[in-house]
Amino acid sequence: MLSERSGPPGLHGLRWQVVVAGVGALILLGFLLQSAAAYETVLVPAAGGTLVEAMVGGPRYINPLLAAFNRVDADISALVFSGLTRLDGCGNVLPDLAESWEISADGLSYTFHLRPDAAWQDGVPLLSRDVLFTIGLIQSPDFPGPEPLRRFWRDVRAELLDDHTIRFVLPAPYAPFLAHTTLGILPEHLLKGVSAAGLTELEFNRLPIGSGPYKVIESDVAHVVLSRNELYYGEKPLLEEVEFRFFRDYGEALRALELGQVMSLAQVPAELLPRAAGLEGVNLYSAPLSRLVLVLLNLQNQNAPFLSEQPVRQALLYGLDREALVLRVLEGRGLVAHAPYASCSWALNPKGATYAYDLPRAKDLLEAAGWVDQDGDGTRERDGTRLQLNLFVIDDRSLEAVAREIARQWLALGVQTTVVPLPFTELVGQALEQHRFDAALIEVALGGDPDPYVLWHSSQVDEGQNYGSFVDREADALLQQARQQWSQAERQAMYYRFQEIFAAQLPALPLYYPVYTYAVSKGVRGVELGPLIEPGDRFRYLAKWYVNFRRLRVRQPQTELGE
């Protein structure tokens, strides 16, 4: 009789194999669990997807030589075309199509070396002759683009050195020249034989071929669709497509964002800011523009001769609570300004003189100059002349509101101000250019380079934009020398000194830098804005924006034993 222990042959060994296998499985499971615990799954940006943006208006010429006439054209052209250089938000010049350049010792010659990997979106190499061709179109007497652009390039000689090297020779040293080389370049192989006058008639303006990060694949009155340019020499964008849809006004565009028909709104005007801020699925991004809103004073005006008096001008600025103006009227969409340069320009001295709101000091200045309210009607007088002026402003809702707030604040100072809204063409052509105004609330485009010559040099009273007739001998010398000196350090010293003169003389009253507000769906990630030269610069970091994700396992950091 067989005992239980003896059993069938091999059964005892089999039981032990099962036990060993079970223990092994447990050990393996523990190892896997331990390994899994050492890693975590994270979501990371992935390529693909489309950004759909609402814009007000519509395209006419997606062509960098003609885009200045239309904001929609300018914004789209910035994604489709490249220049020799590009600007960061503070006006510093960076390489783009040109990977490097040299400036001759006399400041007359600029030699650019093009990237060898630059190509047009149809695969044809981009060469120096494309640059030469583009400049030739601008220099043509029948160029249909902006006259200031033609005038700037008219006397510049372009020399083709080889396929990737081009030289520009200037008739005189001009330090801001580099900032003008951001202009988008056109393809000679597609446009050769086209006259400058014929530029506006081209199908190219609807479906252009450029060298930028995106290419146009669809274009009509309703929308423009851009697709990622796989031949782009720079950082490849994550977004596969960008579609711009066009609307008649901002209210209609914001409604499309509310309904989820679009994912971003190119600009949120002040009157719609509360409504946009209330949208749950939308983020608002803001950044200062390279523009300055100021009150320009006519220093040679017979209607308000007191504006030629320095103490009066200083009192007018001390009597303005610009912080309150920005908060109450602009709902915070502005940065108080103290100088004639952009908010982050290298020409701006952050330790320069400022005028803080000081109503008692403003009143003291006026009274010391003989301006007192003799009859108690709220307006100061001197020698029978009332302290009153007209404040011209463009007939824009936001700027009109700013002008009315200025008038209200000056009334507390004893200055009677009448706000006069005018159409833009009338304000510029009949008031500013003819010097027929007392004061004007205007927005000045500061551009990339900080050179303020055309605004404040005495030679520009009749032929430039020195509409207030500011004349100062030292300021003239500084502005003239600064644009002839290509050393940024030496130019900076000159502009610091000009800032001191400006603060003392106050030919205009700096108010604020406008802030650009951009509305974007929370589904669009990686968005960031820095200071902007133009609104189209909101796409400066577009390559990092994304709407798609992918899962990635990453190892967790190990901890010390006992922690």
C-alpha positions in Angstrom: 0.0 0.0 0.0 1.4 3.3 -1.0 1.9 5.9 1.6 0.6 9.5 1.1 4.1 10.7 1.2 5.3 8.5 -1.5 2.5 9.3 -4.0 2.7 9.0 -7.7 6.2 9.3 -9.1 7.2 13.1 -9.7 4.2 14.6 -7.9 6.3 15.9 -5.0 8.8 17.7 -7.3 6.0 19.2 -9.3 4.5 20.8 -6.2 7.8 22.5 -5.4 8.1 23.8 -9.0 4.6 25.4 -8.6 5.7 27.1 -5.4 8.9 28.3 -6.9 7.1 29.7 -9.9 4.6 31.5 -7.7 7.3 33.1 -5.7 9.1 34.1 -8.9 6.0 35.7 -10.2 5.5 37.6 -7.0 9.1 38.8 -7.2 8.7 39.8 -10.9 5.5 41.6 -10.0 7.2 43.5 -7.2 10.0 44.4 -9.5 7.6 45.7 -12.2 5.6 47.7 -9.6 8.8 49.2 -8.2 10.0 50.1 -11.8 6.6 51.6 -12.6 6.8 53.6 -9.4 10.1 55.0 -10.6 8.4 56.5 -13.6 5.5 58.8 -14.2 3.5 59.7 -17.3 3.5 63.4 -18.3 1.8 65.3 -21.2 4.2 67.1 -23.5 3.7 69.3 -26.5 3.2 67.5 -29.8 3.2 68.7 -33.4 0.0 69.2 -35.4 -3.2 70.9 -35.0 -4.6 74.3 -36.2 -4.9 77.7 -34.6 -7.9 79.6 -35.9 -7.7 83.3 -35.3 -10.3 86.1 -35.7 -9.1 89.3 -37.4 -11.1 92.5 -38.2 -10.8 93.5 -41.9 -9.5 91.4 -44.7 -6.4 90.8 -46.9 -5.5 92.9 -49.9 -1.8 92.4 -50.6 0.0 89.6 -48.7 3.3 91.2 -49.8 5.8 92.8 -47.5 6.4 95.7 -49.9 2.7 96.6 -49.8 1.6 95.3 -46.4 2.0 98.6 -44.6 -1.4 99.8 -45.9 -3.3 97.1 -44.1 -2.9 95.5 -40.6 -4.2 92.1 -41.8 -1.6 92.0 -44.6 1.2 93.0 -42.3 0.4 90.4 -39.7 0.1 87.6 -42.3 3.2 88.7 -44.2 5.2 88.5 -41.0 4.6 84.7 -41.0 5.1 84.2 -44.7 8.2 86.3 -45.5 11.6 86.8 -43.9 14.0 89.8 -43.8 17.8 90.0 -43.7 17.3 90.7 -40.0 14.6 90.8 -37.4 13.9 92.8 -34.2 13.3 91.7 -30.7 10.6 93.5 -28.8 13.1 96.1 -27.5 14.4 97.1 -30.9 17.6 95.0 -30.9 18.6 93.7 -34.3 19.0 89.9 -34.7 20.1 87.7 -37.6 17.4 86.2 -39.8 18.1 85.5 -43.5 21.5 87.0 -42.9 23.5 85.0 -40.4 26.1 87.8 -40.0 27.1 91.2 -41.2 29.9 93.8 -41.0 29.9 97.6 -40.9 32.8 99.5 -42.4 34.7 101.9 -40.2 33.2 104.9 -41.8 29.7 103.6 -41.3 28.9 103.8 -45.0 29.1 100.1 -46.0 27.0 97.2 -44.6 27.9 93.7 -45.9 25.5 90.8 -45.2 26.2 87.1 -45.4 23.1 85.0 -46.2 22.4 81.6 -44.6 23.4 78.8 -47.0 20.3 76.8 -46.0 17.7 79.5 -46.7 15.2 78.5 -49.4 11.9 79.7 -50.9 8.8 77.7 -50.0 8.8 76.1 -53.5 12.3 74.7 -52.8 14.4 77.2 -54.8 17.4 78.5 -52.9 17.2 82.0 -51.6 20.2 84.0 -52.9 21.6 87.5 -52.8 20.0 88.3 -56.2 16.6 88.0 -54.5 17.6 90.8 -52.1 18.9 92.9 -55.0 15.7 92.4 -56.9 13.5 93.4 -53.9 15.5 96.6 -53.3 15.3 97.4 -57.1 11.5 97.3 -57.0 11.4 99.7 -54.0 13.8 102.1 -55.7 11.7 102.3 -58.8 10.1 105.7 -59.4 6.7 104.0 -60.0 6.9 101.9 -56.8 3.3 101.7 -55.5 4.2 101.1 -51.9 4.7 103.6 -49.0 6.6 106.7 -50.2 8.7 106.8 -47.1 10.0 103.3 -47.9 11.0 104.3 -51.4 12.5 107.5 -50.2 14.6 105.7 -47.6 16.1 103.2 -50.1 16.3 105.6 -53.0 20.0 106.6 -52.5 21.3 103.2 -51.2 23.5 101.3 -53.6 23.2 97.5 -53.5 26.1 95.5 -54.7 26.0 91.7 -55.4 29.2 90.1 -54.2 28.3 86.5 -54.6 25.3 84.1 -54.2 25.3 84.6 -50.4 26.8 88.0 -49.9 25.4 91.4 -50.6 26.6 94.9 -49.7 24.7 98.1 -49.2 26.6 101.4 -49.6 25.0 104.5 -48.0 25.5 108.1 -49.2 26.1 109.1 -45.5 26.4 107.3 -42.2 23.0 106.3 -40.8 23.1 104.3 -37.6 19.4 103.2 -37.8 20.0 101.5 -41.1 20.2 98.0 -39.7 16.6 98.3 -38.3 15.4 98.9 -41.9 16.8 95.5 -43.1 13.9 93.6 -41.5 11.9 94.2 -44.7 10.6 91.0 -46.2 12.4 89.7 -49.3 10.6 88.8 -52.5 11.5 85.8 -54.9 13.1 87.0 -58.1 12.5 83.7 -59.9 8.8 84.1 -59.6 8.5 87.9 -60.2 11.3 88.6 -62.6 10.1 90.9 -65.4 7.3 92.4 -63.2 7.5 96.2 -63.1 7.1 98.0 -59.8 3.9 99.6 -61.0 2.5 96.1 -61.7 3.0 94.8 -58.1 -0.5 95.5 -57.1 -2.0 93.5 -59.9 -0.3 90.2 -59.1 -2.0 86.9 -58.1 1.2 86.6 -56.0 -0.4 89.0 -53.5 -3.1 86.4 -52.8 -1.1 83.2 -52.9 2.5 84.3 -52.3 5.7 82.3 -51.9 8.0 83.4 -49.2 10.7 82.0 -47.0 9.0 82.3 -43.5 7.8 79.6 -41.2 4.4 79.4 -42.9 3.1 79.3 -46.4 -0.3 80.3 -47.8 -2.4 77.4 -49.1 -5.8 79.1 -49.2 -6.8 82.7 -49.5 -10.1 84.5 -50.1 -12.3 87.2 -48.6 -13.5 84.9 -45.8 -10.2 83.4 -44.6 -6.5 82.7 -45.2 -5.0 79.4 -44.3 -1.3 78.9 -43.7 0.5 75.6 -43.5 3.8 74.9 -41.8 6.8 75.4 -44.1 8.9 72.2 -43.8 11.8 74.0 -45.7 12.0 76.8 -43.1 15.6 77.3 -41.9 14.6 78.4 -38.4 12.8 76.6 -35.5 9.9 74.6 -36.9 6.6 75.5 -35.4 4.5 72.8 -33.6 1.2 74.0 -35.1 0.5 72.4 -38.5 -1.8 75.2 -39.7 -2.8 78.8 -38.8 -6.2 79.9 -40.2 -7.2 83.6 -40.1 -11.0 84.3 -40.4 -12.1 87.8 -41.1 -14.9 89.8 -39.5 -16.5 93.2 -40.0 -15.9 94.5 -36.5 -14.5 93.5 -33.1 -17.9 92.8 -31.6 -18.6 90.2 -34.3 -15.1 88.7 -33.9 -15.4 88.5 -30.1 -18.8 86.7 -30.5 -17.1 84.1 -32.7 -14.6 83.5 -29.9 -17.4 83.2 -27.4 -19.1 80.6 -29.6 -15.9 78.6 -30.0 -15.8 79.3 -33.8 -12.3 80.7 -33.4 -9.5 80.2 -30.9 -8.0 83.7 -30.7 -8.8 87.3 -31.3 -6.1 89.4 -32.8 -6.8 92.5 -30.6 -9.3 93.3 -27.9 -10.3 97.0 -27.9 -10.7 98.7 -24.6 -14.5 98.8 -24.8 -14.7 95.0 -25.2 -12.1 94.2 -22.5 -14.6 93.5 -19.7 -16.6 91.2 -21.9 -13.5 89.3 -23.0 -12.2 89.0 -19.5 -15.4 87.3 -18.5 -15.0 84.4 -20.9 -14.2 81.2 -18.9 -12.3 79.4 -21.6 -10.1 82.3 -22.7 -6.8 83.7 -21.5 -5.9 87.4 -22.0 -2.3 88.3 -22.7 -1.0 91.8 -22.7 2.3 93.5 -23.8 3.4 97.1 -24.3 3.6 98.3 -27.9 6.5 100.4 -29.3 4.2 103.4 -29.4 3.8 106.5 -27.2 0.7 108.4 -26.5 1.5 112.1 -25.7 0.1 115.6 -25.7 2.0 117.5 -28.4 2.2 121.2 -27.6 2.5 123.9 -30.3 5.4 126.1 -29.0 4.8 128.8 -31.6 1.1 129.1 -31.5 -0.5 132.6 -31.3 -3.8 131.2 -30.0 -2.2 129.8 -26.9 1.2 131.7 -26.6 1.6 130.6 -23.0 2.6 127.1 -24.2 6.0 128.5 -25.2 6.6 129.1 -21.4 8.5 126.2 -19.8 6.9 126.6 -16.3 3.4 126.3 -17.9 4.4 123.1 -19.7 5.8 121.7 -16.6 2.7 122.6 -14.6 0.5 120.9 -17.2 2.4 117.6 -16.7 2.6 117.9 -12.9 -1.2 118.5 -13.0 -1.9 115.1 -14.8 -2.5 112.0 -12.7 -1.4 109.6 -15.4 -1.7 106.5 -13.2 -5.3 107.3 -12.6 -5.9 108.1 -16.3 -4.6 104.6 -17.2 -6.6 102.9 -14.6 -9.9 104.7 -15.0 -10.0 105.3 -18.7 -7.9 102.5 -20.1 -8.7 99.9 -17.5 -5.0 99.4 -16.9 -4.1 98.9 -20.6 -1.1 101.3 -20.5 2.2 101.9 -18.9 3.0 105.5 -17.7 5.7 107.0 -19.9 8.3 109.6 -19.0 10.6 109.8 -22.1 10.4 109.9 -25.9 11.6 106.2 -26.3 9.9 102.8 -26.2 9.4 101.2 -22.8 12.3 98.8 -23.0 14.5 100.6 -25.5 18.3 100.6 -24.9 18.1 104.4 -25.4 15.8 104.8 -22.4 17.6 105.9 -19.2 15.6 104.1 -16.4 17.0 106.6 -13.9 16.0 109.6 -15.9 13.9 112.5 -14.6 10.2 111.9 -14.0 7.1 114.0 -13.2 5.0 112.5 -10.5 1.5 113.8 -10.1 1.8 116.9 -7.9 -1.2 119.3 -8.1 0.0 121.7 -5.4 3.4 122.0 -7.2 1.6 122.5 -10.6 -0.5 125.4 -9.0 2.6 127.0 -7.5 4.4 127.0 -10.9 1.4 128.7 -12.6 1.0 131.3 -9.8 4.8 132.0 -9.8 4.4 132.7 -13.6 1.6 135.1 -12.9 -1.4 132.9 -13.7 -4.1 133.3 -11.1 -7.9 132.9 -11.1 -8.8 136.6 -10.5 -12.5 136.4 -11.1 -13.2 133.1 -9.3 -14.6 131.4 -12.4 -12.2 128.4 -12.2 -9.9 129.5 -15.1 -6.6 131.3 -14.5 -5.8 134.6 -16.2 -2.8 136.8 -16.7 -2.8 140.3 -18.2 -6.3 139.7 -19.6 -5.4 136.4 -21.2 -7.3 133.3 -20.1 -5.4 130.0 -19.6 -7.5 128.1 -22.0 -6.6 125.9 -25.0 -8.1 123.5 -27.6 -7.0 119.8 -27.3 -7.3 118.1 -30.8 -7.7 114.4 -30.9 -8.5 111.8 -33.5 -12.2 110.8 -33.5 -11.4 107.4 -31.8 -13.6 106.4 -28.8 -10.6 105.4 -26.6 -8.5 108.4 -27.3 -11.4 110.8 -27.0 -12.1 109.4 -23.5 -8.4 110.0 -22.6 -8.7 113.6 -23.9 -11.8 114.2 -21.8 -10.1 112.9 -18.7 -7.1 115.2 -19.4 -9.5 118.2 -19.7 -11.2 117.2 -16.4 -7.9 117.0 -14.6 -6.6 120.3 -16.0 -9.8 122.0 -15.0 -8.8 121.3 -11.4 -5.5 123.1 -12.2 -7.4 126.2 -13.5 -6.8 125.4 -17.2 -9.9 125.5 -19.4 -9.6 122.8 -22.1 -11.9 122.2 -25.1 -11.6 118.7 -26.6 -11.9 118.8 -30.4 -12.2 115.4 -32.1 -11.2 115.3 -35.8 -10.9 112.6 -38.5 -7.3 111.3 -38.8 -6.6 112.9 -42.2 -7.9 116.3 -41.0 -6.0 116.1 -37.8 -2.7 115.4 -39.6 -3.1 117.3 -42.9 -4.9 120.4 -41.7 -3.9 120.8 -38.0 -0.5 119.1 -37.4 1.2 119.6 -40.7 0.0 123.2 -40.9 0.9 123.9 -37.3 -2.6 125.0 -36.7 -3.3 123.6 -33.2 -2.8 124.4 -29.6 -2.3 120.9 -28.2 -2.9 117.5 -29.8 -3.4 114.1 -28.2 -1.6 111.7 -30.6 -0.2 108.2 -30.7 3.4 108.1 -32.1 4.8 104.9 -33.6 8.3 104.6 -32.2 9.5 101.7 -34.4 12.5 99.5 -33.7 15.4 101.9 -33.7 15.1 104.7 -31.1 16.2 107.5 -33.4 13.8 110.4 -32.7 15.3 112.8 -35.3 12.2 113.3 -37.4 10.1 114.1 -34.4 12.3 116.6 -32.5 15.1 118.0 -34.8 14.5 121.6 -35.8 15.1 120.8 -39.5 11.9 118.7 -39.3 9.6 121.6 -38.4 8.7 122.1 -42.1 9.7 118.8 -43.7 9.3 116.2 -41.0 7.1 115.5 -38.0 8.3 118.2 -35.6 4.8 119.5 -35.6 5.2 121.4 -32.3 8.1 123.4 -33.7 10.6 122.4 -30.9 14.0 124.0 -31.4 17.0 123.4 -29.2 20.5 123.8 -30.4 22.0 121.1 -28.1 19.2 118.7 -28.9 19.8 119.2 -32.6 23.5 118.4 -32.3 22.8 115.3 -30.3 20.2 113.9 -32.6 22.4 114.6 -35.7 25.5 113.0 -34.2 23.6 109.9 -32.8 22.3 108.8 -36.2 25.8 109.1 -37.6 27.5 106.9 -34.9 26.9 103.2 -35.3 28.4 102.4 -31.8 25.4 101.6 -29.6 27.2 102.7 -26.5 28.0 106.1 -27.8 24.5 106.5 -29.3 23.1 105.6 -25.9 25.0 108.3 -24.1 23.7 110.9 -26.6 20.1 109.7 -26.2 20.4 109.8 -22.4 21.4 113.4 -22.7 18.6 114.2 -25.1 16.2 112.5 -22.6 17.4 115.1 -20.0 16.8 118.0 -22.4 13.4 116.6 -23.2 12.4 116.2 -19.6 13.4 119.8 -18.8 12.0 121.5 -21.9 8.8 119.3 -22.3 8.0 120.0 -26.0 5.3 117.3 -25.4 3.8 115.6 -22.4 4.5 111.9 -22.4 1.4 110.0 -21.1 1.6 106.2 -21.6 2.7 103.3 -23.7 -0.4 101.5 -25.1 -0.8 97.9 -24.1 -1.8 95.3 -26.7 -4.3 92.8 -25.4 -4.6 89.4 -27.1 -7.4 86.9 -26.4 -6.6 83.2 -26.7 -8.5 80.0 -25.9 -7.1 78.1 -23.0 -6.8 75.1 -25.3 -3.8 76.9 -27.0 -0.7 76.3 -24.8 2.8 77.8 -24.8 1.6 81.3 -25.6 3.7 84.2 -24.3 4.0 87.8 -25.3 6.9 90.2 -24.8 7.2 93.9 -25.7 5.9 94.4 -29.3 7.2 96.6 -32.1 4.1 95.9 -34.1 0.9 93.9 -33.3 2.1 91.1 -35.7 5.0 90.5 -33.3 2.6 88.6 -31.1 3.7 85.6 -33.3 7.4 86.1 -32.4 7.3 82.9 -30.3 4.6 81.1 -32.3 6.9 78.1 -32.9 6.4 77.1 -29.2 2.6 77.3 -29.3 0.7 74.0 -29.4 -2.8 72.4 -29.2 -1.8 68.7 -29.3 -0.2 66.6 -26.6 1.6 63.2 -26.4 2.3 61.0 -23.3 5.8 60.6 -22.2 7.2 58.4 -19.4 9.8 60.1 -17.4 11.9 58.7 -14.5 11.0 60.2 -11.1 13.9 61.7 -9.1 15.3 59.2 -6.5 15.1 60.0 -2.8 17.8 59.2 -0.2 17.3 56.1 2.0 15.1 56.9 5.0 13.4 59.9 3.4 
